[in-house]
Amino acid sequence: MTHWDDSQLHLIRACLSQDAETFSRHASSWDRAVDIDDIDAASMRLIPLYFKVAQSLGVKIKNAGLCRGVYLKSWYVYKTQGSMPLSTLLEALGNCEAVFLKGVALRSTVYRQDPPTRPADDIDLLVLPSEANAVIETLLARGFRPVANLSIKTFTSLRNGVNLANGNVNVDVHWSIVPICLDPEYLSRIWNRAQESAHGLRVLSDTDNLIHALIHGYGANSIAPIRWVVDATLLIRKGQVDWELFSREICATGWSEMAQRQLDILRMSFGIETPLELTLRRKRSYLAWVSRIYLKSESIYLRRLLRILGWDFGVYATNLQVRPTLVAFIRFLPAVSKAFLREYSEYKSQTKKSTAPVANHP
C-alpha cells in the first residue's frame, strides 16, 4: 500500500514520461504544487531521474540549476561512496557469495545507462542463510556495527536482514528478500536464477527484481517508498520479465494479493499494463493476512500485537527454511517465544545504557 500526495503523483508521472508533452504537463503541475527548497525526502530521491528525463526530452524545467545540483550530488556519491565501497566489500566477503539487491543492483541493469539517476542510500546484499553469520562477522571485523540495539542472534532469528554501518557506508545483509515466505525452496530458486550484470555484479533476474520491488514498496514507511513505482515500471518496460514464472512465484510465496494490489496501482494510476492477464489470488494464508495488515498499519500497538499473533513466527520459519504449518508453529513456539523475550531484554538493556547519565570527573 503506497501513500502519496498529488505532488508526488505528478513527479512520478513526469519521471515515467516518454514524450515532451506529457513530461511538461506533469512537471508544470508538480512545480505549482511544491517548493523545490522544501520537498519531502521521498520526492528528493527522484530528482536526479527527473532532471535527466527533462534533459533527454529537451524540456526546460523550473529550478533546473537546483535539480542539476541534486543530480551531481548523486553522481559524486556514486563515484566516491558507491564504487569504492563495493570493491572493498567484495574483497571483505572473500569466499562468501552474495547477490546485490535494490539500488546497487538496479543501477547495473535498468539504470545502467546513467546509474546516478538511481540514488542508493545503502548497499543491499542477499546471502545464503547458512553463510549469514560468517558474512556478518566478517563485516564486524571490518569495523561495521549494527544500527539497531540488538544482538546478531536476535537479527538472524526474528529478522530477514541486519543493517550495519561503518562511517557513512551502510550495508544491509539479507538472508531472505521477503520476511515471510510460504515456500522453503523459493530462496534456492531465485539464487540459482541470479546472473551477472553489465557492471559485473551478481544480481537477481528481472522477474525476481520485479517481485522484490513490488513487495518492498508495499506498506507504511517513514519515507514513503514511492520509488518502487519507477523501479517496477522500468523493469516492466525492459521487457525481460517472465510473467508465467512471476505468477507462479508470487503464488508460491504467499504474497500474491499484495503483488496484485501493486500491479493494480501501476495500471490504474500510471497506465502501466502487463502483457499477461495474471491470476494471482490463491487460497488465503493466515500468515499472508497477518503480513498485509502488519505492513500497512501505522499503529505501533497493532504492529506489536500482530508480531505476537504470527509475524515473528513467519519470519522465524522463513529463516529456518521450513514451511510455516500449524505443526511447525507448535514445534517452534517455545523457540520463537524465547527469541522474542531475548529481543525485549536486549532492547531494554541497550536503551538503559544509552540513556545512563555520564559521570562528571573533576
C-alpha angles and dihedrals in degrees: 000000000000126000116203138150127228094266092056089048091056092046092052091048091049091052090051095046118123098188134049096241095055092044093050092050095053094038090055091049091049092048091053093048101049144038109232089217092058109037124140123261094249092056092045089063090062098048096090090055092042090054094048094046089053089049094048092049093046094240121148110224133198113256090017091158094056092045090050089052091054090050092049090050089053089048091051093049090047092052099042105028100023110051098032098051089045092058091043091047093050089050091049093051091060110173094356111107121224138180118214118232141195118351100008092046096045091049088064095045122029094010096039094116090062112008097181089067085075107057114202119199093194144006114260120203133185115208133174113268089238090059099038096098092047092051092047093048090049091054092045088054088054092058101269118139132191113263093213121062096246134108122255089244090059092050093051090047104044106017136059092221147006129227113222125186135195112177108306094342117096124189123189111201112200129185092186130028091214122043094223124032127175093201116067091197095057095092092052091052097050090043091055091047093053113115141188114271129218088267093053096256124131107242140166121271116264089255093055092041089055092051089049093048093050096047095041090053093053117097144026119312137173087242110038105246093225091140090079089076092061094042093050093045093052091048090052093046090051086070101218100106112121099220097190089053089045091055094048094048096046090053092046094053094048093238096108098116092050092048090047091053091050092049089049089054091051091050101042101036101033107020094241108154125192119223093234134055101238125209099199103156118103138166107313116258122210092222092048089052091050090047094054093051093042094052097046096042118101093187112105091203094053091047091053090050092049091050089058092044096055119308095095092047092049093052091044092052091047090052089053089046094232128133109261098235128153090258090052090048092055091045095049100036094097091049093047091048092051091048091050092050090046090052092050091048092049092048092051092046094049092044090052091051094048093051097042113120117253113239117241114226121198 
